[in-house]
């Protein structure tokens, strides 16, 4: 369980770093992004581990990455060019 938690934290941090590097213009403060990734990964690893039980390390890490990616996607803001106004406005 400790190795799963460490692996999930590292995967979440790597995912957060890659997201901040690639989509930095659409995200809030970098410190928020870099803390949300590992936190989401730990939550995802905990939920997946509780659902599947011990012995499913690969599935636990996949669940950690999925929850981390979902939480990071909630931080994204729309681009400025994609905002559309209605014809009546």
C-alpha angles and dihedrals in degrees: 000000000000092000090048090052092048092047092048091050092050092047091049091049091049091049092048092048092049091048093048091047096047101035102025093132092060098045135080122241115339092232090058091051094047092051096043094057098059093037091053091046092053091049091048092048091050094049093045093046091050092048098046102027128220122327098049101095097150093050090046091054091046090053090048092053092046094053092043091052091047092052093046090051089058089062094058118109123206118261117256095238094055097060109110129193124212120253092248096053 
